[in-house]
């Protein structure tokens, strides 16, 4: 399925200078999309990410910076991207986490997590969806989490933000369900809800679970509490699902929160 069906389309992926977001951006690039990269990093890291997206096949890729806690900064970024090329595909992937009991959760952490994980998606969707509806094609893919479907202790703001993004997506999906047509592709809004995904951020947790065994032993020990498959997804797996949701054949897939979680939420 490596055809370039996204040629002529433009995608914005927030939080795409590394990890899952970069994998999604590269997947869109491989299918022909122009890609607006957004995310943090040093100038060198940002340039490397943009070049990686170009190397994956994007006819054009550029970085658009914004502090996603700031509604005015998001509005300015969305206007800059629209002037470059109207957005056909929007992926709200940027997210942060902080674990602590609710009584000990710093108020600033609550505010930042809600702003970046949830409110920023409201601001980007509000700006992008009217144009998608006018053109008869649009895709919003919000990267939620299994924690948008089930809870865990000591993650109050993260879980609240992810339950919130699932609800926001359902409302918006209903509002735009009749936009466009089967031939044009329509406008859909969906969530992808990953469980454990193999990124560098979780390496310390794997190492802590090895108990003298192999890395695979550490992975299985870590996942045994939640994810029955005992194997992690790759960032590229999330990218492949995001690509499929952009296909015309997915015109009637909207308002969903699709788990990629090895059976976590089936329990």
C-alpha positions as CSV (number, residue, x, y, z in Angstrom):
1,X,0.0,0.0,0.0
2,X,2.9,2.3,-0.7
3,X,1.2,4.3,-3.4
4,X,1.3,8.1,-3.3
5,X,-2.4,8.7,-2.8
6,X,-1.7,11.8,-0.7
7,X,0.0,13.7,-3.5
8,X,-1.4,17.2,-3.6
9,X,-2.4,16.9,0.1
10,X,-0.9,18.7,3.0
11,X,-0.6,17.3,6.5
12,X,0.2,18.9,9.8
13,X,1.6,16.6,12.6
14,X,2.1,18.2,16.0
15,X,4.9,16.8,18.1
16,X,6.6,15.4,15.0
17,X,10.3,16.1,15.6
18,X,10.7,12.7,17.2
19,X,9.0,9.5,18.3
20,X,5.5,8.6,17.1
21,X,4.9,12.0,15.6
22,X,8.0,11.7,13.4
23,X,7.0,8.2,12.3
24,X,3.5,9.5,11.3
25,X,5.0,12.4,9.4
26,X,7.4,10.1,7.5
27,X,4.5,7.7,6.7
28,X,2.5,10.6,5.2
29,X,5.6,11.7,3.3
30,X,6.0,8.2,1.8
31,X,2.5,8.5,0.4
32,X,3.2,11.8,-1.3
33,X,2.0,14.4,1.2
34,X,3.6,17.8,1.9
35,X,4.2,17.8,5.7
36,X,4.2,20.6,8.2
37,X,6.4,19.5,11.0
38,X,5.8,20.9,14.5
39,X,7.7,20.1,17.7
40,X,10.5,20.9,20.1
41,X,14.2,20.4,19.8
42,X,17.5,22.1,19.1
43,X,17.9,23.7,15.7
44,X,19.9,20.7,14.6
45,X,17.3,18.2,15.8
46,X,14.5,20.1,14.1
47,X,16.4,20.2,10.8
48,X,17.3,16.5,11.1
49,X,13.6,15.7,11.6
50,X,12.5,17.9,8.6
51,X,15.2,16.3,6.4
52,X,14.1,12.8,7.5
53,X,10.5,13.6,6.4
54,X,11.9,14.9,3.0
55,X,14.0,11.8,2.6
56,X,10.9,9.7,3.3
57,X,9.3,11.2,0.1
58,X,7.6,14.5,1.0
59,X,7.7,16.9,-1.9
60,X,8.0,19.6,0.7
61,X,8.4,19.7,4.4
62,X,8.8,22.6,6.8
63,X,8.9,23.2,10.5
64,X,6.3,25.5,12.0
65,X,7.0,26.3,15.7
66,X,4.4,27.3,18.3
67,X,4.1,27.0,22.1
68,X,1.1,24.7,22.2
69,X,0.1,26.1,25.6
70,X,-0.6,29.4,23.9
71,X,-3.8,29.8,21.9
72,X,-2.6,32.9,20.1
73,X,0.6,31.1,19.1
74,X,-1.4,28.2,17.7
75,X,-3.6,30.5,15.8
76,X,-0.6,32.2,14.2
77,X,1.0,28.9,13.3
78,X,-2.2,27.7,11.7
79,X,-2.4,30.9,9.6
80,X,1.2,30.5,8.6
81,X,0.6,26.9,7.4
82,X,-2.6,27.8,5.6
83,X,-0.6,30.5,3.7
84,X,1.9,27.9,2.8
85,X,-0.7,25.2,1.8
86,X,-4.2,24.5,3.2
87,X,-4.3,21.6,5.6
88,X,-6.0,18.4,4.4
89,X,-4.8,16.1,7.2
90,X,-4.3,17.2,10.8
91,X,-2.7,14.9,13.4
92,X,-2.7,16.1,17.0
93,X,0.1,14.1,18.5
94,X,1.9,16.4,20.8
95,X,1.6,15.3,24.4
96,X,3.3,15.4,27.8
97,X,3.0,13.4,31.0
98,X,3.6,13.7,34.7
99,X,2.9,10.9,37.2
100,X,2.0,11.7,40.8
101,X,-1.0,11.1,43.2
102,X,-3.7,13.7,42.7
103,X,-3.0,15.3,46.0
104,X,0.6,15.9,45.1
105,X,0.1,16.8,41.4
106,X,1.5,20.3,40.8
107,X,-1.1,22.7,39.5
108,X,1.3,23.9,36.8
109,X,1.7,20.3,35.6
110,X,-2.1,19.9,35.4
111,X,-2.4,23.2,33.4
112,X,0.4,22.3,31.0
113,X,-0.8,18.8,30.3
114,X,-4.4,19.9,29.7
115,X,-3.2,22.7,27.5
116,X,-0.9,20.6,25.3
117,X,-2.7,17.3,25.2
118,X,-6.3,18.6,24.9
119,X,-6.7,22.3,24.4
120,X,-4.2,22.6,21.6
121,X,-6.2,20.0,19.6
122,X,-9.3,22.2,20.0
123,X,-7.5,25.2,18.6
124,X,-6.0,23.3,15.6
125,X,-9.2,21.6,14.8
126,X,-11.2,24.8,15.1
127,X,-8.9,26.4,12.5
128,X,-8.5,23.5,10.1
129,X,-12.0,21.9,9.8
130,X,-13.9,24.6,8.0
131,X,-11.5,24.5,5.1
132,X,-11.6,20.7,5.0
133,X,-15.4,20.9,4.8
134,X,-15.3,23.4,2.0
135,X,-13.0,21.2,-0.1
136,X,-15.0,18.0,0.7
137,X,-12.0,16.1,2.1
138,X,-10.3,16.2,5.5
139,X,-8.9,13.9,8.1
140,X,-8.3,14.7,11.7
141,X,-6.4,12.0,13.6
142,X,-6.0,12.6,17.3
143,X,-3.4,10.5,19.1
144,X,-5.1,9.6,22.3
145,X,-4.1,6.6,24.4
146,X,-5.5,3.6,26.1
147,X,-5.7,6.1,28.9
148,X,-8.5,7.7,26.9
149,X,-10.4,4.5,27.4
150,X,-9.3,3.2,30.8
151,X,-7.6,4.8,33.7
152,X,-4.4,4.2,35.8
153,X,-3.4,5.6,39.1
154,X,-1.3,8.7,39.5
155,X,-2.0,10.0,36.0
156,X,-5.0,12.3,36.7
157,X,-4.2,15.1,34.2
158,X,-3.0,12.7,31.5
159,X,-6.0,10.5,31.7
160,X,-8.4,13.5,31.9
161,X,-6.8,15.0,28.8
162,X,-7.0,11.7,26.8
163,X,-10.6,11.0,27.8
164,X,-11.2,14.6,26.8
165,X,-9.6,14.2,23.4
166,X,-11.8,11.1,22.7
167,X,-14.9,13.1,23.6
168,X,-13.9,16.1,21.6
169,X,-13.2,13.9,18.6
170,X,-16.7,12.3,18.8
171,X,-18.5,15.6,19.0
172,X,-16.5,17.0,16.1
173,X,-17.0,13.9,14.0
174,X,-20.7,14.3,14.4
175,X,-20.6,17.9,13.4
176,X,-18.7,17.2,10.2
177,X,-20.0,13.7,9.3
178,X,-22.1,14.9,6.3
179,X,-19.4,17.1,4.8
180,X,-18.1,16.1,1.4
181,X,-19.1,12.9,-0.3
182,X,-18.0,9.3,-0.8
183,X,-16.2,10.4,-4.0
184,X,-14.5,13.3,-2.4
185,X,-13.6,11.3,0.7
186,X,-15.6,13.3,3.2
187,X,-14.3,14.7,6.5
188,X,-13.6,12.3,9.4
189,X,-12.3,12.7,12.9
190,X,-10.9,9.7,14.7
191,X,-8.6,8.8,17.6
192,X,-5.8,6.3,17.7
193,X,-5.3,4.9,21.2
194,X,-1.9,3.2,21.6
195,X,-0.8,1.1,24.5
196,X,2.9,0.5,25.0
197,X,4.9,1.9,22.0
198,X,8.6,1.3,21.6
199,X,10.3,4.7,22.0
200,X,13.5,5.7,23.7
201,X,11.5,7.3,26.5
202,X,10.6,3.9,28.0
203,X,14.0,2.3,27.9
204,X,14.7,3.1,31.6
205,X,11.5,1.3,32.5
206,X,12.5,-1.8,30.5
207,X,16.0,-1.7,32.0
208,X,14.5,-1.6,35.5
209,X,12.5,-4.8,34.8
210,X,15.3,-7.0,33.4
211,X,16.4,-8.4,36.7
212,X,19.5,-9.8,35.1
213,X,17.7,-11.1,32.0
214,X,17.5,-9.9,28.5
215,X,15.8,-6.8,27.1
216,X,13.0,-9.0,25.9
217,X,12.6,-10.3,29.5
218,X,12.3,-6.7,30.6
219,X,9.7,-5.8,28.0
220,X,7.6,-8.8,28.9
221,X,7.8,-8.0,32.6
222,X,6.8,-4.4,32.0
223,X,3.9,-5.3,29.7
224,X,2.6,-8.2,31.8
225,X,0.6,-5.9,34.0
226,X,-1.5,-4.4,31.2
227,X,-0.8,-5.6,27.6
228,X,-1.6,-9.3,27.0
229,X,0.3,-9.5,23.8
230,X,3.5,-8.9,25.7
231,X,4.9,-7.0,22.8
232,X,5.1,-3.3,22.1
233,X,3.9,-1.5,19.0
234,X,6.4,0.4,16.8
235,X,5.9,4.1,16.0
236,X,5.6,3.0,12.4
237,X,2.5,0.9,13.3
238,X,0.8,4.0,14.5
239,X,1.8,5.8,11.3
240,X,0.4,3.0,9.2
241,X,-3.0,3.3,10.9
242,X,-3.0,7.1,10.5
243,X,-2.3,6.6,6.8
244,X,-5.1,4.1,6.4
245,X,-7.6,6.6,8.0
246,X,-6.7,9.1,5.3
247,X,-7.8,6.8,2.4
248,X,-11.0,7.5,0.6
249,X,-12.2,4.0,1.6
250,X,-12.2,5.2,5.2
251,X,-14.8,7.9,4.4
252,X,-17.3,6.3,6.8
253,X,-14.9,5.6,9.6
254,X,-15.4,8.6,12.0
255,X,-15.9,9.2,15.7
256,X,-13.9,6.2,16.7
257,X,-11.1,5.6,19.2
258,X,-9.1,2.7,17.8
259,X,-6.9,0.9,20.3
260,X,-3.5,-0.5,19.2
261,X,-2.9,-2.0,22.6
262,X,-2.3,-5.8,22.4
263,X,-5.6,-6.5,24.1
264,X,-5.2,-4.1,27.0
265,X,-8.6,-2.6,26.8
266,X,-10.3,-5.9,25.9
267,X,-9.8,-7.1,29.5
